[in-house]
Amino acid sequence: MTARLSDIAAQAGVSEATVSRVLNGKPGVATGTRESVMAALDVLGYERPPRLRTRSAGLVGLITPELDNPIFPALAQVIGQALTRQGYTPVLATQTPGGSTEDELTEMLVERSVSGIIYVSGLHADTTADTQRYDQLHGQGIPFVLVNGFSAHIEAPFVSTDDHAATRLAVQHLASLGHTRIGLAVGPRRFVPVQRKIAGFLAGMSGYLGLSEEQGEELVQHSLFTMEGGQAAGTALLAQGCTAIVCASDMMALGAIRAARQAGCRVPQDVSVVGFDDSPLIAFTDPPLTTIRQPVHAMGQAAVRAVLEEIGGTPAPHTEFMFMPELVVRGSTTAAPITRPR
């Protein structure tokens, strides 16, 4: 217990004697100090004494699918900093392959008496997932906000990038460079952001190149949101004669570049590649990646404002706050080659 007291005291920024007074329910401790000790218990994974298990006013959960994709740590950092500035303690819960599921992480956070939860690219984005899990949260009185992936069946604030505009913007850029055979590498179709990216891609292919929806669909490859997934999709699209590839993530774009090089193609001289996210350090790849930038800072700030309004009893509109992406042109795109790569 001595070691635990020192850990809790260090986390809360108070003395061990103060921690002891709080845990034993002794008077003479300021409310703010008591809440800091309670938050420290939660963050360190210690059980609260039964008599002290009331809802923490300062703890907000953040659930992300994984941290391998740099966009998720970037969002987590923005959200965590915004919560901290408002006097709240962020608790990051991350899913891992074969590890805890979103439902298990939610249950853990609820047991820790969080004041609210922010979900990033969670099951709310999966059109095949049961949305009753979010109805249960409503029933427990726990405010939550959902990032990237809208569902009309869930009553909550949503914060999203305009995926339709993103891929249309990418197609417009590539078409202006003379590309007429443009492919799209995306994840599984069941996800809302994927469906919107496909719709934007098809609209761009129709509007800028005059292709029918059927012709555009032939140039869509579904894979995983990973470098390996991008490589597999890129290989298939190159085999279809594509001189440009739009990818649903920067990691997929790096995989598409690898596929191009393995096929003996140069990027961008033979094949242009566009990513999505503008992840940290992506400007320093070889070549620097042209990508669609998600407005991470604005989206993270909006998610925090929405969840704090919910916590404060003045709910944000249960609608979707849509943020416009931005095309960032770098070295991975250029004019279409005179002849298609073999």
C-alpha positions in Angstrom: 0.0 0.0 0.0 3.0 2.3 0.7 4.1 2.0 -2.9 0.6 2.6 -4.1 0.3 5.8 -2.0 3.5 7.2 -3.4 2.3 6.4 -7.0 -1.1 8.0 -6.4 0.5 11.0 -4.7 2.9 11.5 -7.6 0.1 11.2 -10.2 -2.2 13.7 -8.3 0.6 16.1 -7.3 -0.2 15.9 -3.6 1.4 14.4 -0.5 1.0 10.8 0.6 -0.7 12.0 3.8 -3.3 13.8 1.6 -3.9 10.7 -0.4 -4.4 8.7 2.8 -7.0 11.3 4.1 -8.9 11.1 0.8 -9.0 7.3 0.7 -10.1 7.1 4.3 -12.8 9.7 3.8 -11.3 12.1 6.3 -12.4 15.8 6.3 -10.2 18.8 5.7 -9.4 18.1 2.0 -10.3 20.6 -0.7 -12.8 19.4 -3.3 -10.4 20.0 -6.2 -7.6 18.0 -4.4 -10.0 15.2 -3.6 -11.0 15.0 -7.3 -7.4 15.0 -8.3 -6.7 12.0 -6.1 -9.8 10.2 -7.5 -8.7 10.8 -11.0 -5.2 9.5 -10.2 -6.7 6.3 -8.9 -8.6 5.9 -12.1 -5.6 6.6 -14.3 -3.4 4.2 -12.5 -6.0 1.4 -12.5 -6.6 1.2 -8.8 -10.1 0.4 -7.5 -11.8 3.2 -5.7 -12.9 2.3 -2.1 -16.6 1.4 -2.3 -17.7 4.5 -0.4 -15.8 6.8 -2.8 -17.2 5.3 -6.1 -19.1 8.4 -7.3 -18.7 9.7 -10.8 -15.5 11.5 -11.5 -16.0 15.1 -12.6 -12.6 15.2 -14.3 -12.2 12.0 -16.3 -13.0 11.6 -20.0 -12.4 8.5 -22.0 -11.0 8.4 -25.5 -11.3 5.1 -27.5 -9.3 4.7 -30.7 -9.1 1.6 -33.0 -5.3 1.4 -32.9 -2.2 3.6 -32.8 -0.2 2.1 -35.8 -1.8 4.6 -38.1 -0.2 8.0 -37.2 -3.5 9.9 -37.6 -4.9 8.3 -34.4 -2.1 9.4 -32.1 -2.3 12.9 -33.7 -6.0 13.1 -32.9 -5.5 11.7 -29.4 -2.8 14.3 -28.7 -5.1 17.2 -29.8 -8.1 15.8 -27.8 -6.0 15.1 -24.8 -4.4 18.6 -24.7 -7.8 20.2 -25.2 -9.3 18.2 -22.3 -6.3 19.0 -20.1 -6.7 22.8 -20.8 -10.3 22.5 -19.6 -9.3 20.8 -16.4 -10.2 17.3 -17.4 -8.0 14.1 -17.4 -8.0 12.1 -20.6 -7.9 8.3 -20.4 -6.7 6.7 -23.7 -8.1 3.3 -24.4 -6.8 1.6 -27.5 -8.0 -1.5 -29.3 -5.4 -4.0 -30.4 -5.6 -7.2 -32.5 -6.6 -10.0 -30.2 -7.0 -7.5 -27.3 -9.8 -5.6 -25.8 -12.8 -4.8 -27.9 -14.6 -1.5 -28.0 -17.3 -2.8 -25.8 -14.8 -4.1 -23.2 -13.0 -0.8 -23.2 -16.3 1.1 -22.8 -17.2 -1.2 -19.9 -13.8 -0.5 -18.3 -14.3 3.3 -18.7 -17.8 3.1 -17.3 -16.5 1.2 -14.3 -14.0 4.0 -13.8 -16.9 6.4 -13.6 -15.8 8.6 -16.5 -17.8 11.8 -17.1 -17.9 11.2 -20.9 -16.4 9.2 -23.8 -15.1 10.2 -27.2 -15.0 7.5 -29.9 -12.7 7.8 -32.9 -13.5 5.6 -35.9 -15.3 3.1 -33.8 -18.2 0.7 -34.4 -20.4 3.6 -35.1 -18.7 3.8 -38.5 -19.5 0.2 -39.3 -22.9 -0.1 -41.0 -23.2 -3.7 -40.0 -22.6 -3.1 -36.3 -25.4 -3.1 -33.7 -26.0 0.5 -32.5 -27.8 -0.7 -29.3 -24.5 -0.4 -27.4 -24.8 3.4 -27.8 -28.4 3.3 -26.6 -27.2 1.6 -23.5 -24.7 4.4 -22.8 -27.6 6.9 -23.1 -29.5 4.8 -20.6 -26.6 5.0 -18.2 -26.5 8.8 -18.6 -23.0 8.8 -20.0 -22.4 11.6 -22.6 -20.4 10.6 -25.7 -19.2 12.0 -29.1 -18.4 10.1 -32.2 -15.6 11.0 -34.6 -15.6 9.9 -38.3 -18.5 7.7 -39.2 -22.1 9.0 -39.1 -25.2 6.9 -38.3 -28.7 8.3 -38.3 -29.6 5.6 -35.7 -27.4 7.0 -33.0 -28.5 10.1 -31.0 -25.2 11.9 -30.4 -23.0 14.7 -31.8 -20.8 13.5 -34.7 -17.5 15.1 -35.9 -16.4 14.1 -39.4 -14.1 14.9 -42.4 -16.0 15.4 -45.6 -14.8 12.2 -47.3 -16.9 12.8 -50.4 -15.2 16.1 -51.0 -11.8 14.6 -50.3 -11.7 12.0 -53.0 -13.4 14.3 -55.5 -10.7 16.8 -54.8 -8.0 14.2 -55.4 -9.6 13.1 -58.7 -9.8 16.8 -59.8 -6.1 17.3 -59.1 -5.1 14.2 -61.0 -7.4 14.9 -63.9 -5.9 18.3 -64.2 -2.5 16.7 -64.6 -3.8 14.7 -67.5 -4.5 11.3 -65.8 -7.5 9.5 -67.3 -6.9 6.1 -65.6 -7.2 6.8 -61.9 -7.7 4.0 -59.3 -9.0 4.2 -55.7 -7.6 2.0 -52.9 -9.9 1.9 -49.9 -10.9 -0.3 -46.9 -13.9 -2.6 -46.5 -17.1 -1.2 -48.0 -19.1 -1.6 -44.8 -17.6 1.5 -43.3 -19.3 4.9 -43.7 -16.1 6.8 -44.5 -15.3 4.2 -47.2 -18.7 4.5 -48.8 -18.4 8.3 -48.8 -14.9 8.2 -50.4 -16.2 5.9 -53.1 -19.2 8.2 -53.8 -16.8 11.2 -54.1 -14.4 9.3 -56.3 -17.2 8.2 -58.6 -18.6 11.8 -58.7 -15.1 13.1 -59.6 -14.5 10.4 -62.3 -17.9 11.3 -63.8 -17.5 15.1 -63.5 -13.9 15.5 -64.6 -13.4 12.4 -66.9 -16.9 11.6 -68.1 -16.8 8.0 -66.8 -20.0 6.1 -65.9 -20.6 4.8 -62.4 -20.0 1.3 -63.6 -16.7 2.3 -65.2 -15.6 4.1 -62.1 -16.5 1.1 -59.8 -14.1 -1.1 -61.9 -11.3 1.1 -60.6 -12.1 0.7 -56.9 -10.0 -1.8 -54.9 -10.9 -2.8 -51.4 -8.2 -3.8 -49.0 -7.0 -3.1 -45.4 -6.0 0.4 -44.0 -2.4 -0.7 -43.8 0.8 -0.4 -45.9 0.3 -4.1 -46.9 -3.3 -3.4 -47.8 -2.2 -0.4 -49.9 0.4 -2.5 -51.6 -2.1 -5.2 -52.5 -4.6 -2.7 -53.8 -1.9 -0.8 -55.7 -0.7 -4.0 -57.4 -4.2 -4.7 -58.6 -4.8 -1.2 -59.9 -1.4 -1.1 -61.7 -2.4 -4.3 -63.4 -5.5 -2.4 -64.7 -3.3 0.2 -66.3 -3.8 3.0 -63.7 -1.3 5.9 -64.0 -2.6 7.4 -60.7 -3.9 6.0 -57.4 -5.9 7.7 -54.7 -5.6 6.0 -51.3 -7.8 6.1 -48.3 -4.9 6.6 -45.9 -1.3 7.7 -46.0 -0.2 4.2 -44.9 -2.1 2.7 -47.8 -0.4 5.3 -50.1 3.1 4.2 -48.9 2.1 0.6 -49.7 0.9 1.7 -53.2 4.3 3.4 -53.8 6.0 0.2 -52.8 3.8 -1.8 -55.3 4.7 0.7 -58.0 8.4 0.3 -57.4 8.2 -3.5 -57.3 6.5 -3.3 -60.7 9.4 -1.3 -62.0 7.5 2.0 -62.1 8.8 5.4 -60.9 6.8 7.6 -58.6 5.7 10.1 -59.8 7.1 9.9 -63.3 5.2 6.7 -64.2 2.6 6.5 -61.4 1.2 9.4 -59.3 0.0 8.5 -55.7 -2.3 10.6 -53.4 -2.7 9.7 -49.7 -5.3 10.7 -47.1 -4.7 12.2 -43.6 -1.5 14.2 -43.9 0.0 12.2 -41.0 3.0 13.5 -39.1 6.3 13.1 -41.0 4.5 12.2 -44.3 6.0 15.3 -45.9 9.4 13.7 -45.5 8.8 10.4 -47.3 10.5 9.6 -50.7 8.9 11.2 -52.6 7.1 13.6 -50.2 3.5 12.5 -50.4 0.7 14.5 -52.0 -2.2 13.9 -49.6 -5.6 15.1 -48.4 -5.2 16.7 -45.1 -7.8 16.0 -42.4 -8.3 19.1 -40.2 -7.2 17.2 -37.1 -6.8 20.2 -34.8 -10.3 21.6 -35.6 -11.9 18.2 -35.4 -10.3 17.4 -32.1 -11.3 20.7 -30.6 -14.9 20.3 -31.8 -15.1 16.8 -30.3 -14.0 18.1 -26.9 -16.3 21.1 -27.0 -19.2 18.8 -27.8 -18.5 16.3 -25.1 -18.0 19.0 -22.5 -21.3 20.6 -23.5 -23.0 17.2 -23.0 -21.3 16.8 -19.6 -22.3 20.3 -18.6 -26.0 19.6 -19.3 -26.3 21.8 -22.4 -26.1 19.1 -25.1 -24.6 20.0 -28.5 -26.9 19.4 -31.5 -27.3 15.7 -32.2 -26.1 16.2 -35.8 -22.9 15.8 -37.8 -20.3 18.6 -37.7 -18.6 18.3 -41.1 -15.1 19.6 -41.7 -13.6 20.3 -45.1 -10.3 18.6 -46.1 -7.5 20.2 -47.9 -5.3 19.0 -50.8 -1.6 19.2 -50.0 0.4 18.9 -53.2 3.9 17.5 -52.8 6.2 15.3 -54.9 4.2 12.1 -55.4 2.0 13.5 -58.2 2.9 14.9 -61.6 1.7 15.0 -65.2 0.5 11.8 -66.6 3.1 9.8 -68.6 2.8 9.8 -72.3 2.5 6.0 -72.3 1.0 3.9 -69.6 3.4 1.9 -67.4 3.7 -1.7 -68.5 
